[in-house]
């Protein structure tokens, strides 16, 4: 009889009665209960943390910093309540302490009264750290304590980041303020540079001006010296004038004392006399004009009359024999006429020869006439005019005295001015030297202020000026400069999916182990019939392998459709698990076939070794060296690694390696079982009377 037929007969035994059927069902369901219930119990424990009661104590009183109210405790408490992590219950400090002690709360988080004040002290002179106080009790649950440390570590980092944001934001605001002030300083430096440039030009002009001033001060000093000398002469002259005006005033006053009454008494007479003189001068001018006009004619007439008389005298007195008795009279008349003619000719010649003098005489007579008339007009006021003239002369005398005194003071002041001019000349010389030094210093200062302005502009360009958006972005980066950019290539969606590669092979191993408690590892009929060792091994292995396939289908169906296990390669996962259950069945078969009752203990021991060295929970590298040494040589290690790739995704290298390892283990275990079957065909006293029976 062939091995498959023997396997079928072995399975058919379970259909003969109620108890065998129940046993077969138990074989099929046991891995399902073992694996599915185990995974179901903690399929997503982190998704239900909001059911864990924890105490929240917020004693923070808040603080004020930079004109803003800080309530860090309230903000953190509100964030924790909205986070969905743990069932936060806000209680007092005493209630939280008692609750953690008696198990009412798994842990407590306390924000002390000075929490915000400490956080706000960061930018101040005495910065302090804000401390969140966590109280746990591992007697309540150790895992919750571990979870809380992770959660509160995130809380602490979030609070620190928020605080850093606030602090850094003020720093960036300060940067903007520094930038603005530096820009203002640079602009001021530009203005300073321009002003110093103008000052340097001004100092240069000042030096040139002082050179001219030095020259002018020398000339001023010389001029004041000459002026002082001239002022001395002027003082002497003004004193002489004062003396003269005083003498004049004395004489005028004396004349006024004598002539004043006379003029006052004889104003009418003086006026009449002046009018007479004016009239006489007018008549004289008229006579002079008439004389000048008639003198030539009169001289001619006088010469004609003289000739006529001379002719009459000769006719009557010289030619006749008897002279005329009137001859003596005629002779006198002739002589008188000749004299008159001579006089007329002399007058005519005089007027002709002295025409300019006559003209001048006429002018003087005109002036005399004019002045006489003016005197006649002023005659009624001569006394008043004399008094006015005396008053003016007295004022002139007083003024001349004052002028003399002023000129004397001027002379003295000019002496002082001359001394001052000498000092001024020396001072301007010193000023010019200082101006030259100032110009040199300002020239260097222009260079320095230019470098200062350039440096401030360069510094302003290097000092960042952040707007609110840029400041927020930079604050966020610097508050949390290193972020974890997590890129999970093949992420397990939940806790159960992550642990399924560990619990599925565990369930299948248990299924094979229980199956061989009901099914003999070697078919008794085949042993009794003397079948070949390979047929005996296959006949004992095939029924359990078939049951394992059924166990796998039932388990994966429940995990997928009931618990929601999503597999990246579902068909590959199920096919691989068929190979796994075949391998586990072969190994368990050999241990039972070779060692009998003790083999069941070895199966359990091998399970423990595989669970501890497979790296199903923590990486195997975290285990002691003994388990690291076993890890590569046990099949479950390869099964766990392959299932991770098949369920979550990833390269198939570990899968093919696991298939090769499982195939080798299966073939090797079947070969060892066949060898054990050959040995079982030989009866010994140990087989007839075994030392241990289970």
ChimeraX attribute file (.defattr): number of C-alpha atoms within 10 A of each C-alpha:
attribute: neighborCount
match mode: 1-to-1
recipient: residues
	/A:1	11
	/A:2	13
	/A:3	22
	/A:4	16
	/A:5	12
	/A:6	22
	/A:7	21
	/A:8	14
	/A:9	15
	/A:10	20
	/A:11	18
	/A:12	13
	/A:13	13
	/A:14	18
	/A:15	13
	/A:16	9
	/A:17	9
	/A:18	10
	/A:19	11
	/A:20	16
	/A:21	15
	/A:22	13
	/A:23	15
	/A:24	19
	/A:25	14
	/A:26	16
	/A:27	25
	/A:28	22
	/A:29	17
	/A:30	20
	/A:31	27
	/A:32	25
	/A:33	15
	/A:34	18
	/A:35	23
	/A:36	24
	/A:37	14
	/A:38	16
	/A:39	22
	/A:40	15
	/A:41	10
	/A:42	15
	/A:43	21
	/A:44	16
	/A:45	12
	/A:46	13
	/A:47	14
	/A:48	13
	/A:49	15
	/A:50	15
	/A:51	12
	/A:52	14
	/A:53	18
	/A:54	25
	/A:55	27
	/A:56	24
	/A:57	22
	/A:58	21
	/A:59	17
	/A:60	18
	/A:61	17
	/A:62	19
	/A:63	19
	/A:64	13
	/A:65	15
	/A:66	9
	/A:67	6
	/A:68	8
	/A:69	12
	/A:70	19
	/A:71	18
	/A:72	24
	/A:73	24
	/A:74	17
	/A:75	11
	/A:76	17
	/A:77	19
	/A:78	11
	/A:79	12
	/A:80	16
	/A:81	16
	/A:82	10
	/A:83	12
	/A:84	14
	/A:85	18
	/A:86	22
	/A:87	19
	/A:88	23
	/A:89	15
	/A:90	18
	/A:91	18
	/A:92	14
	/A:93	19
	/A:94	9
	/A:95	16
	/A:96	24
	/A:97	18
	/A:98	12
	/A:99	19
	/A:100	21
	/A:101	17
	/A:102	12
	/A:103	15
	/A:104	16
	/A:105	24
	/A:106	26
	/A:107	27
	/A:108	26
	/A:109	22
	/A:110	24
	/A:111	24
	/A:112	19
	/A:113	15
	/A:114	17
	/A:115	25
	/A:116	26
	/A:117	22
	/A:118	18
	/A:119	27
	/A:120	26
	/A:121	18
	/A:122	18
	/A:123	16
	/A:124	9
	/A:125	7
	/A:126	8
	/A:127	13
	/A:128	15
	/A:129	14
	/A:130	22
	/A:131	15
	/A:132	15
	/A:133	12
	/A:134	16
	/A:135	16
	/A:136	22
	/A:137	17
	/A:138	13
	/A:139	12
	/A:140	17
	/A:141	13
	/A:142	12
	/A:143	10
	/A:144	17
	/A:145	19
	/A:146	12
	/A:147	13
	/A:148	22
	/A:149	14
	/A:150	12
	/A:151	14
	/A:152	15
	/A:153	12
	/A:154	12
	/A:155	17
	/A:156	16
	/A:157	14
	/A:158	15
	/A:159	19
	/A:160	17
	/A:161	19
	/A:162	18
	/A:163	19
	/A:164	19
	/A:165	22
	/A:166	19
	/A:167	19
	/A:168	20
	/A:169	21
	/A:170	16
	/A:171	15
	/A:172	21
	/A:173	18
	/A:174	15
	/A:175	17
	/A:176	18
	/A:177	16
	/A:178	17
	/A:179	22
	/A:180	16
	/A:181	13
	/A:182	20
	/A:183	20
	/A:184	15
	/A:185	19
	/A:186	21
	/A:187	15
	/A:188	14
	/A:189	23
	/A:190	19
	/A:191	14
	/A:192	19
	/A:193	21
	/A:194	15
	/A:195	15
	/A:196	22
	/A:197	19
	/A:198	14
	/A:199	19
	/A:200	21
	/A:201	15
	/A:202	17
	/A:203	24
	/A:204	19
	/A:205	14
	/A:206	20
	/A:207	21
	/A:208	15
	/A:209	16
	/A:210	22
	/A:211	18
	/A:212	14
	/A:213	20
	/A:214	21
	/A:215	15
	/A:216	16
	/A:217	23
	/A:218	18
	/A:219	14
	/A:220	20
	/A:221	21
	/A:222	15
	/A:223	15
	/A:224	23
	/A:225	19
	/A:226	14
	/A:227	18
	/A:228	21
	/A:229	15
	/A:230	14
	/A:231	23
	/A:232	19
	/A:233	14
	/A:234	18
	/A:235	22
	/A:236	15
	/A:237	14
	/A:238	22
	/A:239	20
	/A:240	15
	/A:241	17
	/A:242	22
	/A:243	16
	/A:244	14
	/A:245	22
	/A:246	19
	/A:247	13
	/A:248	17
	/A:249	22
	/A:250	16
	/A:251	13
	/A:252	21
	/A:253	20
	/A:254	13
	/A:255	13
	/A:256	19
	/A:257	11
	/A:258	11
	/A:259	15
	/A:260	17
	/A:261	11
	/A:262	12
	/A:263	20
	/A:264	16
	/A:265	12
	/A:266	15
	/A:267	18
	/A:268	14
	/A:269	14
	/A:270	19
	/A:271	21
	/A:272	18
	/A:273	17
	/A:274	24
	/A:275	21
	/A:276	16
	/A:277	20
	/A:278	24
	/A:279	17
	/A:280	15
	/A:281	21
	/A:282	18
	/A:283	14
	/A:284	18
	/A:285	19
	/A:286	13
	/A:287	13
	/A:288	17
	/A:289	15
	/A:290	11
	/A:291	17
	/A:292	17
	/A:293	13
	/A:294	15
	/A:295	21
	/A:296	19
	/A:297	14
	/A:298	19
	/A:299	21
	/A:300	16
	/A:301	15
	/A:302	21
	/A:303	21
	/A:304	15
	/A:305	18
	/A:306	22
	/A:307	16
	/A:308	14
	/A:309	21
	/A:310	19
	/A:311	14
	/A:312	16
	/A:313	23
	/A:314	17
	/A:315	13
	/A:316	18
	/A:317	19
	/A:318	14
	/A:319	10
	/A:320	10
	/A:321	8
	/A:322	9
	/A:323	15
	/A:324	15
	/A:325	10
	/A:326	11
	/A:327	17
	/A:328	13
	/A:329	12
	/A:330	19
	/A:331	17
	/A:332	13
	/A:333	17
	/A:334	23
	/A:335	15
	/A:336	14
	/A:337	21
	/A:338	20
	/A:339	15
	/A:340	19
	/A:341	22
	/A:342	16
	/A:343	16
	/A:344	22
	/A:345	20
	/A:346	16
	/A:347	18
	/A:348	22
	/A:349	15
	/A:350	14
	/A:351	20
	/A:352	14
	/A:353	12
	/A:354	12
	/A:355	13
	/A:356	11
	/A:357	11
	/A:358	17
	/A:359	14
	/A:360	12
	/A:361	15
	/A:362	19
	/A:363	13
	/A:364	14
	/A:365	21
	/A:366	17
	/A:367	14
	/A:368	20
	/A:369	24
	/A:370	19
	/A:371	16
	/A:372	25
	/A:373	21
	/A:374	15
	/A:375	21
	/A:376	24
	/A:377	15
	/A:378	17
	/A:379	24
	/A:380	18
	/A:381	15
	/A:382	20
	/A:383	21
	/A:384	15
	/A:385	13
	/A:386	19
	/A:387	16
	/A:388	12
	/A:389	15
	/A:390	21
	/A:391	15
	/A:392	13
	/A:393	19
	/A:394	19
	/A:395	14
	/A:396	18
	/A:397	22
	/A:398	16
	/A:399	14
	/A:400	21
	/A:401	20
	/A:402	15
	/A:403	19
	/A:404	22
	/A:405	16
	/A:406	14
	/A:407	22
	/A:408	19
	/A:409	14
	/A:410	19
	/A:411	21
	/A:412	16
	/A:413	14
	/A:414	23
	/A:415	19
	/A:416	14
	/A:417	19
	/A:418	21
	/A:419	15
	/A:420	15
	/A:421	22
	/A:422	19
	/A:423	14
	/A:424	20
	/A:425	21
	/A:426	15
	/A:427	15
	/A:428	22
	/A:429	18
	/A:430	14
	/A:431	20
	/A:432	21
	/A:433	15
	/A:434	14
	/A:435	23
	/A:436	18
	/A:437	14
	/A:438	20
	/A:439	21
	/A:440	15
	/A:441	13
	/A:442	22
	/A:443	19
	/A:444	14
	/A:445	18
	/A:446	21
	/A:447	14
	/A:448	13
	/A:449	22
	/A:450	19
	/A:451	14
	/A:452	19
	/A:453	22
	/A:454	15
	/A:455	14
	/A:456	22
	/A:457	21
	/A:458	14
	/A:459	15
	/A:460	20
	/A:461	13
	/A:462	10
	/A:463	17
	/A:464	18
	/A:465	19
	/A:466	18
	/A:467	12
	/A:468	12
	/A:469	9
	/A:470	12
	/A:471	22
	/A:472	17
	/A:473	15
	/A:474	18
	/A:475	23
	/A:476	18
	/A:477	14
	/A:478	15
	/A:479	21
	/A:480	16
	/A:481	11
	/A:482	8
	/A:483	7
	/A:484	6
	/A:485	6
	/A:486	6
	/A:487	7
	/A:488	7
	/A:489	9
	/A:490	13
	/A:491	11
	/A:492	18
	/A:493	12
	/A:494	15
	/A:495	15
	/A:496	24
	/A:497	23
	/A:498	21
	/A:499	18
	/A:500	23
	/A:501	23
	/A:502	25
	/A:503	21
	/A:504	26
	/A:505	25
	/A:506	20
	/A:507	23
	/A:508	28
	/A:509	25
	/A:510	22
	/A:511	28
	/A:512	28
	/A:513	23
	/A:514	18
	/A:515	26
	/A:516	22
	/A:517	15
	/A:518	14
	/A:519	19
	/A:520	18
	/A:521	29
	/A:522	26
	/A:523	24
	/A:524	15
	/A:525	15
	/A:526	22
	/A:527	19
	/A:528	9
	/A:529	12
	/A:530	13
	/A:531	18
	/A:532	16
	/A:533	24
	/A:534	18
	/A:535	22
	/A:536	29
	/A:537	30
	/A:538	24
	/A:539	28
	/A:540	31
	/A:541	30
	/A:542	22
	/A:543	26
	/A:544	32
	/A:545	24
	/A:546	18
	/A:547	22
	/A:548	28
	/A:549	22
	/A:550	16
	/A:551	25
	/A:552	25
	/A:553	18
	/A:554	16
	/A:555	23
	/A:556	21
	/A:557	16
	/A:558	14
	/A:559	23
	/A:560	13
	/A:561	10
	/A:562	11
	/A:563	17
	/A:564	13
	/A:565	22
	/A:566	15
	/A:567	20
	/A:568	16
	/A:569	14
	/A:570	15
	/A:571	11
	/A:572	15
	/A:573	19
	/A:574	19
	/A:575	13
	/A:576	21
	/A:577	22
	/A:578	21
	/A:579	20
	/A:580	27
	/A:581	28
	/A:582	25
	/A:583	28
	/A:584	28
	/A:585	32
	/A:586	30
	/A:587	27
	/A:588	29
	/A:589	31
	/A:590	30
	/A:591	23
	/A:592	25
	/A:593	26
	/A:594	20
	/A:595	13
	/A:596	19
	/A:597	17
	/A:598	15
	/A:599	17
	/A:600	21
	/A:601	14
	/A:602	16
	/A:603	21
	/A:604	15
	/A:605	12
	/A:606	15
	/A:607	17
	/A:608	13
	/A:609	16
	/A:610	21
	/A:611	21
	/A:612	19
	/A:613	25
	/A:614	27
	/A:615	22
	/A:616	21
	/A:617	12
	/A:618	10
	/A:619	11
	/A:620	18
	/A:621	12
	/A:622	10
	/A:623	13
	/A:624	11
	/A:625	12
	/A:626	9
	/A:627	19
	/A:628	18
	/A:629	11
	/A:630	15
	/A:631	22
	/A:632	13
	/A:633	14
	/A:634	19
	/A:635	22
	/A:636	28
	/A:637	23
	/A:638	23
	/A:639	26
	/A:640	25
	/A:641	19
	/A:642	25
	/A:643	27
	/A:644	25
	/A:645	21
	/A:646	24
	/A:647	22
	/A:648	19
	/A:649	17
	/A:650	15
	/A:651	10
	/A:652	13
	/A:653	11
	/A:654	19
	/A:655	23
	/A:656	14
	/A:657	15
	/A:658	24
	/A:659	20
	/A:660	13
	/A:661	18
	/A:662	24
	/A:663	16
	/A:664	14
	/A:665	19
	/A:666	22
	/A:667	15
	/A:668	16
	/A:669	22
	/A:670	25
	/A:671	18
	/A:672	22
	/A:673	30
	/A:674	23
	/A:675	17
	/A:676	21
	/A:677	26
	/A:678	18
	/A:679	13
	/A:680	16
	/A:681	16
	/A:682	9
	/A:683	9
	/A:684	11
	/A:685	7
	/A:686	9
	/A:687	11
	/A:688	8
	/A:689	9
	/A:690	11
	/A:691	8
	/A:692	9
	/A:693	8
	/A:694	7
